[in-house]
Amino acid sequence: MRTLAIAAVQTAPVPYDLEASWLRFAERIRTVHILFPHVQLVVVPELFLSAEGPLLGEHPEGWTERAAVPIPGPLTDRLGALAVETGLWLVPGSVFERTPDGTIHNTALAISPQGEIAARYRKVFPWQPYEDVTPGTGFTVFDIPEVGRVGLAICYDGSFPETVRQLAWLGAEIVIQPTLTTTRDREMELVCARANAWTNQVYVVNVNAADPGGVGQSAIVDPEGTVRQQAGAGQEVLVDVLDLDAVTRVRRYGSAGLNRPWSQLARYGSTIQLPMYGGTFHTPAWLEEEQAEL
C-alpha cells in the first residue's frame, strides 16, 4: 500500500512582518510534528512566508518588491534546516521569488526531509489584474520515494483546466494547491477542486488562509471527486492519510467504477484535433505502461 500522511494547515501569516510570519510558520510545523508524528508532509497557504495581508487591509507600498527573496537563498536555507529537524516534507505555501534579472514570481516550493529543494514552481496563472507578478511558463512535479508523484499548483491556477490536466499527464497522483482567497468566489474554487480531481483522477489538496488572511474552507478531494475533508473559516489543520493506490484503482476501473477518461484518451486521443493547442493528444508514458498491463 502506498500512502502519504499529510497535514494541511489552514492558518494566516502576521501581515507584512516577515520574521514574525517565519516564527509562526516554524511553530506550526513543530506543533504538527509533535501532535501527529505519523504525518510526512505539511502544507500551508499561498504567500504565507511573504507575510501577505488581507485584501482590504492596509497594503504597504512596494510590499511585493520588499518581500521578494532569491531561491535558493537564506529563506530556503532556513526551510531546509527545519525540514531536517522535523524529518518532514514541507510545501511552505508560496513566496515572492526574485530572479537574478529582477523578475518577481509567485513561487511554490517543496523541501525534502534532507533539506533539499525538491521542486520549484512559478505560478503560471497569477490572479490578474490584481496580482502583479510575472507568470511562470511550465508545470512542475516531484517524486516522494516509494510513495508517488506530486504536482504543484497555486490558487488561481485551479481555475484553468490545463493546469491539473498537465500535472496529471506528467504523472501526478496528488496536486497540492496552496491558496490565498479572500473573496466570495471561494465556493466556485471548491467546485473547480472537485472537478479537477474527478476529471483527472487525482487527489487535490487545496489549503486556503484562515480568517482574517482569507476565507478558509480548505479541502481535500479524492480522485473520484469526493470531498474527504473541508475546513471552516478559522485556524484548523486537516490531517489525512492519502491512499495513492486508490488513484491506480480509479484510473483502471473508473470513478465510481464507471468513468475512465485516461483510458479513453489513450485509445482515441491521437485522432482528436486540438487546434487550441496546435496538435493532438499524446499518451503519457505512465498511461502507455498501464494500458500494456491490461
C-alpha positions in Angstrom: 0.0 0.0 0.0 1.3 3.4 -1.0 0.2 6.1 1.5 1.0 9.7 2.2 0.1 11.2 5.6 -0.4 15.0 5.2 -1.3 18.0 7.3 -2.9 20.9 5.5 -2.5 23.8 8.0 -5.2 26.5 7.5 -3.6 29.5 9.1 -2.6 33.1 8.4 0.7 35.0 8.5 1.4 38.1 10.5 0.6 40.7 7.9 3.7 42.4 6.5 6.1 41.1 9.1 8.4 38.5 7.5 10.2 37.4 10.7 7.1 37.1 12.7 5.5 35.1 10.0 8.5 32.8 9.8 8.3 32.2 13.6 4.6 31.4 13.3 5.3 29.0 10.4 8.1 27.2 12.3 5.9 26.9 15.4 3.1 25.5 13.4 5.4 22.9 11.7 6.9 21.8 15.0 3.5 21.6 16.7 2.1 19.4 13.9 5.2 17.2 14.1 4.7 16.7 17.8 0.9 16.2 17.7 0.8 14.0 14.6 4.1 12.1 14.4 2.8 9.9 11.5 2.5 13.0 9.2 5.0 13.0 6.4 4.2 16.3 4.5 2.9 19.6 5.7 1.5 22.4 3.5 0.5 26.0 4.4 -1.4 28.6 2.4 -0.1 30.7 -0.5 2.3 33.6 0.3 2.4 32.8 4.0 6.2 33.3 4.3 5.9 36.5 2.2 3.6 37.8 5.0 0.9 38.9 2.6 -2.0 40.8 4.3 -5.8 40.8 3.9 -7.2 42.1 0.6 -9.0 45.1 2.2 -6.3 45.8 4.8 -3.6 48.5 4.6 -1.1 47.4 2.0 2.4 48.9 2.3 3.6 50.4 -0.9 6.1 48.2 -2.8 5.5 45.2 -0.5 6.0 42.6 -3.3 9.4 44.1 -4.0 10.3 44.2 -0.4 9.2 40.7 0.4 10.8 39.0 -2.7 13.7 36.7 -2.0 16.2 34.7 -4.1 15.8 30.9 -4.5 18.0 29.3 -3.3 18.9 31.8 -0.5 18.6 32.4 3.2 14.9 31.6 3.3 15.4 28.2 1.7 18.3 27.5 4.0 16.0 28.0 7.0 13.4 25.8 5.4 15.9 23.1 4.8 17.1 23.2 8.3 13.5 22.9 9.6 12.8 20.0 7.3 15.9 18.2 8.5 15.0 18.9 12.2 11.4 17.5 11.8 12.1 14.9 9.1 9.1 16.3 7.1 8.4 17.1 3.5 7.5 20.8 3.5 5.4 22.7 1.0 5.6 26.1 2.6 2.9 27.7 0.5 4.5 30.1 -1.9 6.8 33.1 -1.8 7.6 36.1 -3.9 10.8 35.0 -5.7 13.2 37.5 -7.2 15.3 36.1 -10.1 18.8 37.4 -10.8 17.4 39.7 -13.5 14.9 41.3 -11.1 11.8 39.4 -12.3 9.4 38.5 -9.5 7.3 35.3 -9.5 4.8 33.8 -7.1 6.7 30.5 -6.4 5.8 27.3 -4.6 8.5 25.1 -3.1 8.8 21.5 -2.0 11.6 20.9 0.6 12.6 17.3 1.2 13.3 15.8 4.7 17.0 16.0 3.7 16.7 19.8 3.5 16.9 20.0 -0.3 14.8 21.9 -2.7 12.9 19.1 -4.4 10.7 21.3 -6.6 10.2 24.9 -7.5 7.0 26.0 -9.3 6.3 29.5 -10.6 2.6 30.3 -10.8 1.5 30.1 -14.4 -1.8 31.9 -13.9 -1.5 34.8 -11.5 -4.7 36.4 -10.4 -4.6 39.3 -12.9 -5.0 42.2 -12.8 -4.7 42.1 -9.0 -1.5 40.1 -8.7 1.5 42.0 -10.0 4.0 39.2 -10.7 5.4 37.6 -13.8 3.7 34.3 -14.9 5.7 31.1 -15.0 5.9 29.1 -18.2 5.6 25.5 -17.2 4.3 23.0 -14.7 6.2 21.0 -12.0 6.0 17.6 -10.4 8.3 15.9 -7.9 8.6 12.3 -6.5 8.3 11.2 -2.9 10.4 7.9 -3.0 8.3 4.7 -2.5 5.1 6.8 -2.4 4.3 8.6 -5.6 4.4 11.7 -7.7 3.1 15.1 -6.5 2.2 18.2 -8.6 2.2 21.8 -7.5 -0.4 24.4 -8.3 -1.2 27.8 -6.7 -4.6 29.3 -6.1 -6.0 30.7 -9.4 -4.2 28.0 -11.4 -7.1 25.8 -10.4 -9.5 27.9 -12.5 -7.7 26.8 -15.7 -8.3 23.1 -16.6 -5.0 22.9 -18.4 -3.2 23.1 -15.0 -4.3 19.8 -13.4 -4.6 18.0 -16.7 -1.0 18.8 -17.5 0.1 17.8 -14.0 -1.8 14.5 -14.2 -0.3 14.0 -17.7 3.2 14.4 -16.1 2.2 11.6 -13.7 1.0 13.5 -10.6 -1.3 11.5 -8.4 -1.7 14.3 -5.8 -1.9 18.0 -6.6 -1.0 20.3 -3.7 -2.6 23.8 -4.2 -1.7 26.5 -1.7 -4.3 29.2 -1.9 -4.9 32.8 -0.7 -8.5 33.5 -1.4 -10.2 36.4 0.5 -13.2 36.8 -1.8 -16.7 35.2 -2.2 -15.8 33.1 -5.2 -14.3 30.6 -2.8 -17.4 28.4 -3.5 -16.5 28.2 -7.2 -12.9 27.4 -6.4 -14.1 24.3 -4.4 -16.3 23.4 -7.4 -13.1 23.6 -9.5 -11.1 21.5 -7.0 -13.7 18.7 -7.2 -13.9 18.9 -11.0 -10.1 18.9 -11.4 -9.8 15.8 -9.1 -12.6 13.9 -10.8 -11.7 14.7 -14.4 -8.1 13.9 -13.9 -8.4 11.2 -11.2 -6.0 12.8 -8.7 -6.2 13.9 -5.1 -6.4 17.7 -4.8 -5.2 19.3 -1.5 -6.4 22.9 -1.6 -5.3 24.8 1.5 -6.5 28.4 2.0 -5.6 31.0 4.5 -7.6 31.3 7.7 -9.7 34.4 8.6 -8.7 37.3 8.5 -6.0 36.4 5.9 -8.5 34.5 3.8 -11.9 32.9 4.0 -10.7 29.4 4.8 -12.7 26.4 3.6 -9.6 24.3 2.8 -10.4 21.0 1.3 -9.0 17.6 0.5 -10.7 15.9 -2.5 -10.2 12.3 -3.6 -9.6 11.0 -7.1 -13.3 10.4 -7.6 -14.2 14.0 -6.8 -15.5 13.3 -3.3 -14.6 15.8 -0.6 -12.8 13.9 2.2 -12.4 16.9 4.5 -13.4 20.6 4.4 -12.5 23.3 7.0 -14.4 26.2 8.3 -13.1 29.8 8.2 -10.8 29.8 11.2 -7.5 28.2 12.2 -7.6 24.5 11.5 -5.4 21.6 10.5 -6.7 18.9 8.2 -4.8 15.6 8.8 -5.4 12.8 6.4 -3.7 9.7 5.0 -4.0 9.5 1.2 -4.1 6.1 -0.4 -2.2 6.5 -3.7 -3.2 3.0 -4.8 -6.7 4.4 -5.0 -5.5 6.6 -7.9 -4.4 3.5 -9.7 -7.7 1.7 -9.0 -9.8 4.7 -10.1 -7.9 5.1 -13.3 -8.1 1.5 -14.1 -11.7 0.7 -13.2 -13.3 4.2 -13.3 -14.6 6.8 -11.0 -17.4 5.0 -9.0 -16.4 2.1 -11.2 -17.7 3.9 -14.3 -15.8 6.7 -15.9 -12.3 6.1 -17.4 -11.2 9.3 -19.2 -7.5 8.4 -19.3 -8.1 5.1 -20.9 -10.4 6.7 -23.5 -7.8 9.3 -24.3 -5.2 6.6 -24.8 -7.5 4.9 -27.4 -8.7 7.9 -29.3 -6.6 11.0 -28.3 -4.1 10.9 -31.1 -7.0 11.2 -33.7 -8.6 14.2 -32.0 -7.6 17.6 -33.5 -6.9 20.2 -30.8 -6.5 23.4 -32.7 -6.3 25.4 -29.5 -3.0 23.7 -28.8 -1.9 23.1 -32.3 -1.8 19.4 -32.2 -3.4 16.2 -30.8 -3.3 14.3 -27.5 -0.1 12.4 -26.9 -0.4 9.4 -24.5 1.9 9.8 -21.4 4.4 7.1 -20.6 2.7 6.1 -17.4 -0.5 5.5 -19.3 1.1 3.5 -22.0 2.6 1.2 -19.4 -0.8 0.8 -17.6 -2.6 0.0 -20.9 0.1 -2.6 -21.7 -0.7 -4.4 -18.5 -4.4 -4.7 -19.3 
